[in-house]
Structure formats: structure tokens, C-alpha cells
Amino acid sequence: MRRSDSGKGVRRRLVELAARWGITRLLEGVHTRRRSSLLVLAYHRVLQVEDPDSYPFDPELISTTPKEFAWQMRYLREHMHPVSLSDVVRHLDAGTALPRRAVAVTFDDGFVDTYRHAFPILRELDVPATVFATTGYVDSPEPFWFELVAYLMMRIPPGSIQLEESSHSFPLGPPVEVRRGSIHMLQEILKGLPDARRTALIKDWSQRFAGRIDPAALELGRPLTWAQVAEMAAAGIEFGSHTVTHPNLTRLEESSLLRELCDSKSVLERHLGYEVKTLAYPIGTRSAYDTRVMDYARRAGFKLAVSYVAGVNWMRDLERFELRRQGVSPDISRAWFRAMTTLPAWIG
């Protein structure tokens, strides 16, 4: 085990002990120092996987199980103050403080399990949430490009894919753990490529390996439909843009960047019947958005954008187009979740 991993494990155990003993609430005043803040939670998939080794997509996109998601939302309803991102925009425009312990729930991409598993829980507990939909995939039978990469890495023979940007051939080997590692190596390469190159590679692979793609397996990773979007919206779930095709926005030229932002916004507005004000940058790390991207987001008419950089947002110096989010993952215990939502600046 690397020293950093060991240190992280010790830190997590100490935080979980503090949560169990109730110390985190005692530390809340020191953490906030009377400052108004906003915590934004980020989810991708809410899904129960019985056999991880046979799961055909990227397990790291599974944020939690339906059972744990229900507990988390119940905890937020009872101990925090859930707000919508529209509420946040209104408070920012008015210059007023958010409620104490304000938290916003968000989902990226727009997987069908957000509708199947998360939506009923959110509706039952009356927890507001925002789904950032990748509009080019809504109603599509095709998986998201990054999930297609994961599927191929788990299914095709080792060494089947070569590309000039890497000295490796993918998948790197037959064992499950090696195939899982191949997913992230190949995804990271693709995220850094110009969009046209990435799109061409994905199209080529989907055609070349079509015979190895099981339609029944793809059903597990399918995107939302517009009918599901409409039903969720009618029940109060908000929708924001996650672009059209989920590219690395920093790798786009002006015309493509505007198209990804403006087209996704206008398509959502046409289906929803209201102004779409929020955007989540695809990938969301600091290498996937910059000042140019933020400026174009403003020009496209968005009022707020979220990253995937961890931390809390202090309202006094909040950057509307660079909101931090805390990602939720399956290894988060209930004690850690309590600590993470109470002391996000320290935990993040």
C-alpha cells in the first residue's frame, strides 16, 4: 500500500469515529465560522450490482445502491436543508443568504437508473435535485461513449485496439482487474484528444466490434428517454445541460463549443418549457474547463455551472461558473456521509 493510501485510510477511520461519537456536529461551528455555504453532491448512477466481476460497464460510475441512496436522502431531509439549483440562482441574484446547511443534489449524464431508482426516492422524500442531461444521448439506444469504452474493454480480446496516441494495446490483458485498469487508461487518453478524433475512434470501434456488443447488456447502461425526462420534470426534478455529446470542452474550437452549449440548452428548453439556467462541465476536472469555457457558458445564457472539483462553496466568494461538488461513491459509509455533509471543506 502506498503511503498516501495508508494516510487516507487512517484519516477516514478517524473521521468515521468522530461522526459516530457526535463530534462532527460539535466541530461544525468552527468549520463554518458563521459563513453561509452551499454543499453540492454529485451522483452518476444509483444501481445495485450483484456480481461486480460480470458488470459490463464502469463500476466507478456507480455512486451508490438504491438502499443507501434512500438513507442518504432521508438524512439530508432530516439534518440538512435541501435546495434546488434554481433556488441558488435566485439567492445569488437577490444577494441573500442560503438557508443554514444548504445542500443541492445533482446527477450527471442522465442514465435510466436515475429515473428507475433515484427518482422515486427523491419524489417520496420531497428532495429537490438537478439532472444534468447529455442531450445527444436522450432517447438513444446507444450507450454513452465512455461506457462503450468500458464495455469493449471488458469484452474484446486483449490487444484489439491500437491507437497512435499510446504505446499500449487495449485491453492490456485478460484478467478482470487488468481490464478494469484498461478502461481508465483508455478513457483518459480519449478525454485529452480533439473532439473530432475521439468521435471518429468511438464510431470506428462501435462498428468494428458490433458483433461483440450484446443489446441486452446495453439496456443496463441506456440513457433516459424524453418521456422519462418529462415525467421527472413534472414532478419537480430540474434539468440542466451536460452538453450534447459529453466532450472535453477545452478541446473544442469556438463553433463546436458554442454548439455543444447552445444546442443542449435549446433542446432541453424545447422539451421542458422553461429556461435552463445550469450547466455541468463534462468530466468536470480542472483540465476539462477553463476561463474560455466559462466565458462561453455565460454567453450561451447559463446562470451557474458546476465542476467536479471537490469542496464546499462559501457564498461570500462563490464563483457562479465554478461551483465545487462532492462526489458520492459506494465506499462512503454512513458515518463518512454524515461527516462529509457536516464538514465538507475539511473532508473534501
VODRENBA-779653 format. One record per residue (C-alpha): residue number from 0; residue in one letter; chain; x, y, z. Coordinates in pm, 1 decimal, m for minus. Example, Ala and Ser with C-alpha at 12.3 -4.5 7.8 and 13.67 -1.06 7.14 Angstrom:
BEGIN
k, r, c, px, py, pz
0, a, A, 1230.0, m450.0, 780.0;
1, s, A, 1367.0, m106.0, 714.0;
// end
This chain:
BEGIN
k, r, c, px, py, pz
0, m, A, 0.0, 0.0, 0.0;
1, r, A, 129.2, 345.1, m87.5;
2, r, A, 184.9, 585.1, 199.2;
3, s, A, m82.3, 823.7, 63.5;
4, d, A, m337.1, 539.2, 56.0;
5, s, A, m243.4, 441.2, 411.3;
6, g, A, m281.0, 801.3, 527.9;
7, k, A, m615.8, 830.4, 357.9;
8, g, A, m734.8, 514.5, 531.5;
9, v, A, m629.3, 643.3, 873.4;
10, r, A, m796.6, 977.0, 804.7;
11, r, A, m1118.6, 805.0, 703.4;
12, r, A, m1124.7, 589.8, 1018.1;
13, l, A, m1071.7, 896.2, 1237.7;
14, v, A, m1348.4, 1087.5, 1059.3;
15, e, A, m1588.5, 795.0, 1090.6;
16, l, A, m1512.9, 759.1, 1461.4;
17, a, A, m1574.8, 1131.4, 1510.0;
18, a, A, m1908.4, 1100.6, 1329.3;
19, r, A, m2014.8, 804.6, 1541.7;
20, w, A, m1923.8, 988.9, 1861.1;
21, g, A, m2112.5, 1300.3, 1750.1;
22, i, A, m1801.1, 1516.2, 1741.9;
23, t, A, m1855.5, 1637.7, 1386.0;
24, r, A, m2160.5, 1841.0, 1486.5;
25, l, A, m1958.3, 1999.2, 1766.0;
26, l, A, m1696.0, 2099.1, 1509.2;
27, e, A, m1949.9, 2247.7, 1267.1;
28, g, A, m1928.1, 2596.6, 1416.1;
29, v, A, m1550.2, 2600.7, 1382.3;
30, h, A, m1581.8, 2470.2, 1026.5;
31, t, A, m1831.3, 2732.7, 906.5;
32, r, A, m1724.8, 3024.6, 1131.3;
33, r, A, m2070.2, 3174.4, 1068.5;
34, r, A, m2013.3, 3174.5, 693.4;
35, s, A, m2302.6, 3088.2, 460.8;
36, s, A, m2218.4, 2796.3, 237.9;
37, l, A, m2356.9, 2557.2, m20.2;
38, l, A, m2272.1, 2188.5, m46.7;
39, v, A, m2340.4, 2026.3, m385.1;
40, l, A, m2346.6, 1645.9, m403.5;
41, a, A, m2268.7, 1471.4, m732.5;
42, y, A, m2410.0, 1133.3, m831.4;
43, h, A, m2380.4, 937.6, m1154.2;
44, r, A, m2555.8, 604.2, m1121.7;
45, v, A, m2777.1, 457.8, m846.6;
46, l, A, m2760.7, 85.9, m904.5;
47, q, A, m2734.8, m248.5, m726.8;
48, v, A, m2475.0, m479.1, m884.2;
49, e, A, m2486.9, m836.6, m759.4;
50, d, A, m2169.5, m959.6, m930.4;
51, p, A, m1910.2, m682.2, m983.1;
52, d, A, m1682.4, m909.0, m1189.9;
53, s, A, m1951.5, m961.4, m1453.0;
54, y, A, m2069.6, m599.0, m1459.7;
55, p, A, m2011.5, m490.3, m1822.1;
56, f, A, m1961.0, m115.7, m1768.7;
57, d, A, m1751.8, 113.9, m1548.6;
58, p, A, m1821.4, 31.1, m1181.7;
59, e, A, m1669.2, 360.8, m1071.1;
60, l, A, m1967.9, 543.9, m1219.2;
61, i, A, m2195.5, 370.7, m968.5;
62, s, A, m2235.3, 622.9, m689.0;
63, t, A, m2438.9, 410.4, m451.5;
64, t, A, m2712.0, 147.6, m423.5;
65, p, A, m3083.2, 234.1, m411.3;
66, k, A, m3093.3, 132.0, m43.6;
67, e, A, m2804.8, 360.3, 54.4;
68, f, A, m2935.6, 640.8, m165.2;
69, a, A, m3266.1, 627.1, 22.8;
70, w, A, m3080.5, 650.9, 354.6;
71, q, A, m2868.9, 943.2, 227.1;
72, m, A, m3169.3, 1138.5, 102.9;
73, r, A, m3355.0, 1073.7, 427.3;
74, y, A, m3052.9, 1202.4, 618.0;
75, l, A, m3042.7, 1519.0, 406.0;
76, r, A, m3414.7, 1576.2, 457.7;
77, e, A, m3384.0, 1535.7, 836.1;
78, h, A, m3049.1, 1705.2, 908.2;
79, m, A, m2973.3, 1939.2, 616.4;
80, h, A, m3170.1, 2190.2, 408.9;
81, p, A, m3206.2, 2054.1, 51.9;
82, v, A, m3230.8, 2330.4, m207.6;
83, s, A, m3262.4, 2330.6, m584.7;
84, l, A, m3002.0, 2497.2, m803.6;
85, s, A, m3277.5, 2735.7, m916.9;
86, d, A, m3306.7, 2837.9, m551.0;
87, v, A, m2931.5, 2901.1, m550.8;
88, v, A, m2956.0, 3121.8, m860.4;
89, r, A, m3239.3, 3320.9, m702.5;
90, h, A, m3041.8, 3377.0, m381.6;
91, l, A, m2734.8, 3482.2, m577.9;
92, d, A, m2935.3, 3723.2, m792.7;
93, a, A, m3101.1, 3873.4, m485.0;
94, g, A, m2781.6, 3881.2, m279.5;
95, t, A, m2946.7, 3690.0, 5.3;
96, a, A, m2805.6, 3411.3, 220.0;
97, l, A, m2898.1, 3050.0, 164.6;
98, p, A, m3059.3, 2852.2, 446.7;
99, r, A, m2819.7, 2705.3, 700.1;
100, r, A, m2682.1, 2363.8, 595.6;
101, a, A, m2793.2, 2415.5, 235.8;
102, v, A, m2728.7, 2114.7, 12.9;
103, a, A, m2807.9, 2052.2, m354.5;
104, v, A, m2834.4, 1704.5, m508.1;
105, t, A, m2715.9, 1660.6, m867.5;
106, f, A, m2681.8, 1377.8, m1121.1;
107, d, A, m2454.5, 1374.5, m1423.9;
108, d, A, m2508.9, 1224.0, m1769.2;
109, g, A, m2873.2, 1110.3, m1746.9;
110, f, A, m2869.4, 733.0, m1700.5;
111, v, A, m3201.5, 549.2, m1697.8;
112, d, A, m3139.5, 429.5, m1341.6;
113, t, A, m3171.9, 791.3, m1228.0;
114, y, A, m3535.7, 754.2, m1332.4;
115, r, A, m3581.3, 396.1, m1216.1;
116, h, A, m3411.8, 408.1, m876.1;
117, a, A, m3332.2, 765.5, m766.7;
118, f, A, m3643.1, 948.8, m886.1;
119, p, A, m3898.6, 752.7, m676.1;
120, i, A, m3693.5, 818.1, m362.3;
121, l, A, m3650.0, 1188.3, m436.0;
122, r, A, m4023.0, 1221.7, m504.6;
123, e, A, m4124.5, 1035.2, m188.7;
124, l, A, m3894.4, 1240.1, 36.7;
125, d, A, m3954.8, 1569.0, m147.4;
126, v, A, m3583.4, 1628.1, m204.4;
127, p, A, m3512.3, 1866.5, m493.7;
128, a, A, m3249.5, 1756.3, m744.6;
129, t, A, m3095.2, 1854.7, m1077.4;
130, v, A, m3019.1, 1606.1, m1353.5;
131, f, A, m2754.0, 1724.9, m1598.2;
132, a, A, m2854.5, 1551.8, m1919.9;
133, t, A, m2629.7, 1486.3, m2218.3;
134, t, A, m2895.1, 1568.2, m2474.7;
135, g, A, m2745.1, 1386.2, m2771.3;
136, y, A, m2796.9, 1057.6, m2588.1;
137, v, A, m3152.0, 1112.2, m2459.8;
138, d, A, m3383.5, 860.5, m2632.4;
139, s, A, m3080.8, 688.3, m2784.4;
140, p, A, m3027.5, 310.2, m2775.4;
141, e, A, m2653.0, 377.8, m2781.9;
142, p, A, m2453.2, 386.4, m2456.5;
143, f, A, m2257.2, 696.0, m2356.5;
144, w, A, m1919.8, 690.3, m2531.8;
145, f, A, m1725.8, 641.6, m2208.7;
146, e, A, m1946.2, 346.6, m2115.6;
147, l, A, m1898.3, 193.9, m2461.5;
148, v, A, m1523.2, 213.2, m2397.0;
149, a, A, m1575.3, 35.4, m2064.5;
150, y, A, m1791.8, m230.9, m2228.4;
151, l, A, m1536.7, m301.8, m2500.6;
152, m, A, m1252.4, m322.7, m2250.5;
153, m, A, m1447.8, m591.7, m2064.6;
154, r, A, m1547.2, m789.1, m2375.6;
155, i, A, m1297.2, m774.3, m2662.1;
156, p, A, m974.3, m979.0, m2684.1;
157, p, A, m661.4, m825.0, m2528.6;
158, g, A, m465.8, m601.7, m2764.9;
159, s, A, m757.1, m548.3, m3005.7;
160, i, A, m730.2, m168.9, m3004.2;
161, q, A, m418.6, 23.3, m3103.9;
162, l, A, m403.8, 398.9, m3142.7;
163, e, A, m121.6, 632.3, m3228.5;
164, e, A, m160.4, 831.5, m2906.8;
165, s, A, m46.7, 537.2, m2692.7;
166, s, A, 226.4, 275.2, m2694.4;
167, h, A, m17.3, 29.4, m2535.0;
168, s, A, m270.4, m200.7, m2698.9;
169, f, A, m608.3, m232.6, m2528.0;
170, p, A, m728.2, m417.5, m2329.5;
171, l, A, m392.2, m471.9, m2162.9;
172, g, A, m473.8, m829.6, m2064.5;
173, p, A, m747.3, m1082.9, m1992.1;
174, p, A, m782.1, m1066.1, m1609.3;
175, v, A, m1080.4, m864.4, m1484.2;
176, e, A, m864.0, m628.1, m1278.7;
177, v, A, m639.8, m560.0, m1579.8;
178, r, A, m942.0, m494.2, m1799.1;
179, r, A, m1077.3, m252.4, m1536.3;
180, g, A, m745.6, m68.7, m1539.1;
181, s, A, m757.3, m57.1, m1919.0;
182, i, A, m1091.0, 125.9, m1901.1;
183, h, A, m943.1, 422.0, m1719.8;
184, m, A, m620.5, 432.9, m1917.5;
185, l, A, m810.3, 446.0, m2246.0;
186, q, A, m1072.9, 689.8, m2116.5;
187, e, A, m801.8, 931.4, m2000.2;
188, i, A, m636.5, 921.3, m2342.5;
189, l, A, m968.9, 988.2, m2515.9;
190, k, A, m1058.1, 1275.8, m2283.1;
191, g, A, m744.2, 1458.7, m2391.5;
192, l, A, m795.9, 1415.5, m2766.4;
193, p, A, m951.6, 1670.8, m3001.4;
194, d, A, m1323.2, 1602.5, m3019.4;
195, a, A, m1326.0, 1501.5, m3386.2;
196, r, A, m1054.6, 1242.7, m3325.2;
197, r, A, m1233.1, 1096.4, m3021.3;
198, t, A, m1564.7, 1080.8, m3206.1;
199, a, A, m1407.1, 907.1, m3506.3;
200, l, A, m1240.0, 645.0, m3286.9;
201, i, A, m1561.0, 567.2, m3097.7;
202, k, A, m1754.7, 533.1, m3424.5;
203, d, A, m1489.4, 301.2, m3568.0;
204, w, A, m1483.6, 77.7, m3260.2;
205, s, A, m1862.3, 55.1, m3234.4;
206, q, A, m1875.6, m65.3, m3595.4;
207, r, A, m1572.2, m292.9, m3579.8;
208, f, A, m1679.7, m469.8, m3262.5;
209, a, A, m2055.9, m463.6, m3323.4;
210, g, A, m2069.1, m842.7, m3315.4;
211, r, A, m1936.3, m846.8, m2958.9;
212, i, A, m2193.8, m598.8, m2825.7;
213, d, A, m2490.4, m762.6, m2651.3;
214, p, A, m2806.6, m547.7, m2687.1;
215, a, A, m2940.1, m691.5, m2360.9;
216, a, A, m2629.6, m571.5, m2176.2;
217, l, A, m2661.7, m224.9, m2329.4;
218, e, A, m3007.1, m196.0, m2175.5;
219, l, A, m2836.9, m178.0, m1835.5;
220, g, A, m2649.2, 135.2, m1938.1;
221, r, A, m2904.6, 312.1, m2153.9;
222, p, A, m2975.0, 686.2, m2121.2;
223, l, A, m3303.6, 849.0, m2022.3;
224, t, A, m3587.7, 891.1, m2267.8;
225, w, A, m3763.6, 1222.6, m2327.4;
226, a, A, m4080.9, 1071.8, m2181.6;
227, q, A, m3893.2, 996.3, m1858.8;
228, v, A, m3743.4, 1344.8, m1859.5;
229, a, A, m4094.5, 1492.9, m1892.2;
230, e, A, m4231.0, 1279.1, m1609.0;
231, m, A, m3946.6, 1372.7, m1376.2;
232, a, A, m3974.0, 1741.1, m1465.6;
233, a, A, m4349.5, 1737.2, m1399.7;
234, a, A, m4273.3, 1604.0, m1050.2;
235, g, A, m4029.9, 1886.6, m976.5;
236, i, A, m3693.2, 1743.6, m1079.6;
237, e, A, m3487.0, 2011.2, m1251.8;
238, f, A, m3276.6, 1954.0, m1560.9;
239, g, A, m2956.2, 2123.2, m1663.2;
240, s, A, m2718.2, 2086.9, m1954.4;
241, h, A, m2432.3, 1838.8, m1972.2;
242, t, A, m2370.6, 1936.4, m2337.0;
243, v, A, m2476.3, 1738.3, m2645.5;
244, t, A, m2203.6, 1473.1, m2678.0;
245, h, A, m2006.6, 1491.4, m2348.9;
246, p, A, m1674.7, 1621.8, m2489.4;
247, n, A, m1380.6, 1781.9, m2313.5;
248, l, A, m1489.2, 2140.8, m2372.5;
249, t, A, m1134.3, 2278.6, m2357.8;
250, r, A, m1050.9, 2075.3, m2670.0;
251, l, A, m1321.8, 2237.6, m2884.9;
252, e, A, m1294.6, 2520.2, m3133.1;
253, e, A, m1531.3, 2816.5, m3096.0;
254, s, A, m1807.0, 2690.3, m3326.5;
255, s, A, m1813.8, 2342.2, m3170.9;
256, l, A, m1802.2, 2482.3, m2818.7;
257, l, A, m2097.9, 2711.3, m2883.5;
258, r, A, m2289.0, 2428.4, m3049.5;
259, e, A, m2236.8, 2195.1, m2751.4;
260, l, A, m2355.9, 2460.4, m2507.5;
261, c, A, m2631.7, 2635.5, m2702.8;
262, d, A, m2783.2, 2330.4, m2870.2;
263, s, A, m2808.5, 2133.3, m2546.3;
264, k, A, m2969.1, 2430.5, m2373.7;
265, s, A, m3222.6, 2495.4, m2651.8;
266, v, A, m3319.3, 2126.7, m2685.8;
267, l, A, m3383.3, 2097.9, m2313.9;
268, e, A, m3585.5, 2419.0, m2312.8;
269, r, A, m3795.2, 2299.5, m2604.1;
270, h, A, m3882.0, 1975.9, m2423.8;
271, l, A, m3920.9, 2123.8, m2076.1;
272, g, A, m4091.5, 2453.4, m2149.9;
273, y, A, m3875.8, 2660.5, m1915.0;
274, e, A, m3540.0, 2837.4, m1921.0;
275, v, A, m3246.1, 2609.0, m1848.0;
276, k, A, m3001.7, 2802.6, m1631.7;
277, t, A, m2749.4, 2543.7, m1515.5;
278, l, A, m2460.3, 2355.4, m1673.1;
279, a, A, m2229.4, 2075.5, m1557.1;
280, y, A, m1895.6, 2059.9, m1736.5;
281, p, A, m1836.3, 1709.8, m1881.8;
282, i, A, m1552.8, 1535.0, m1695.4;
283, g, A, m1550.8, 1834.7, m1461.7;
284, t, A, m1186.3, 1832.8, m1356.3;
285, r, A, m972.1, 2144.4, m1392.9;
286, s, A, m835.6, 2012.9, m1722.3;
287, a, A, m1187.5, 1998.3, m1868.6;
288, y, A, m1291.5, 2363.7, m1826.6;
289, d, A, m1107.2, 2694.7, m1820.7;
290, t, A, m1176.4, 3068.3, m1832.3;
291, r, A, m1261.1, 3047.4, m2204.3;
292, v, A, m1517.2, 2772.0, m2143.1;
293, m, A, m1666.6, 2964.0, m1850.5;
294, d, A, m1695.1, 3277.1, m2064.9;
295, y, A, m1874.9, 3084.3, m2340.5;
296, a, A, m2109.1, 2932.1, m2083.7;
297, r, A, m2209.1, 3284.5, m1979.9;
298, r, A, m2252.7, 3385.3, m2343.6;
299, a, A, m2475.7, 3081.5, m2401.6;
300, g, A, m2712.0, 3212.2, m2132.3;
301, f, A, m2632.9, 2989.0, m1836.6;
302, k, A, m2650.2, 3143.8, m1490.1;
303, l, A, m2448.9, 2884.2, m1299.0;
304, a, A, m2213.2, 2593.6, m1374.0;
305, v, A, m2073.7, 2311.2, m1163.2;
306, s, A, m1738.6, 2135.1, m1181.5;
307, y, A, m1627.2, 1802.2, m1041.3;
308, v, A, m1367.0, 1961.2, m814.5;
309, a, A, m1428.7, 1860.7, m453.4;
310, g, A, m1509.1, 2109.8, m178.7;
311, v, A, m1770.0, 2342.3, m36.6;
312, n, A, m1890.0, 2672.4, m183.4;
313, w, A, m1868.2, 2972.3, 50.0;
314, m, A, m2135.8, 3216.3, m58.3;
315, r, A, m1924.5, 3523.0, 17.6;
316, d, A, m1675.2, 3442.2, m259.4;
317, l, A, m1869.6, 3190.3, m466.5;
318, e, A, m1779.5, 3163.3, m834.3;
319, r, A, m2103.9, 3101.7, m1023.2;
320, f, A, m1931.0, 2917.3, m1305.6;
321, e, A, m1700.9, 2702.7, m1097.1;
322, l, A, m1912.0, 2551.1, m821.3;
323, r, A, m1741.9, 2267.7, m638.0;
324, r, A, m1912.5, 1934.9, m581.1;
325, q, A, m1859.3, 1640.0, m351.9;
326, g, A, m1874.7, 1315.1, m545.1;
327, v, A, m2058.1, 1025.7, m379.9;
328, s, A, m1911.5, 675.8, m415.5;
329, p, A, m2005.5, 327.5, m290.4;
330, d, A, m1718.6, 313.5, m40.1;
331, i, A, m1868.0, 603.0, 157.3;
332, s, A, m2004.3, 471.7, 485.7;
333, r, A, m2296.7, 633.9, 660.7;
334, a, A, m2061.7, 781.7, 918.7;
335, w, A, m1845.7, 928.2, 641.5;
336, f, A, m2154.3, 1067.5, 465.7;
337, r, A, m2260.3, 1241.3, 787.9;
338, a, A, m1912.4, 1387.9, 828.3;
339, m, A, m1885.3, 1483.6, 462.0;
340, t, A, m2210.2, 1679.0, 471.9;
341, t, A, m2126.2, 1845.3, 805.4;
342, l, A, m1761.2, 1936.7, 742.1;
343, p, A, m1728.4, 1942.4, 361.1;
344, a, A, m1440.4, 2191.0, 343.8;
345, w, A, m1226.7, 1964.7, 561.2;
346, i, A, m1342.4, 1631.4, 418.0;
347, g, A, m1319.3, 1742.8, 53.9;
// end
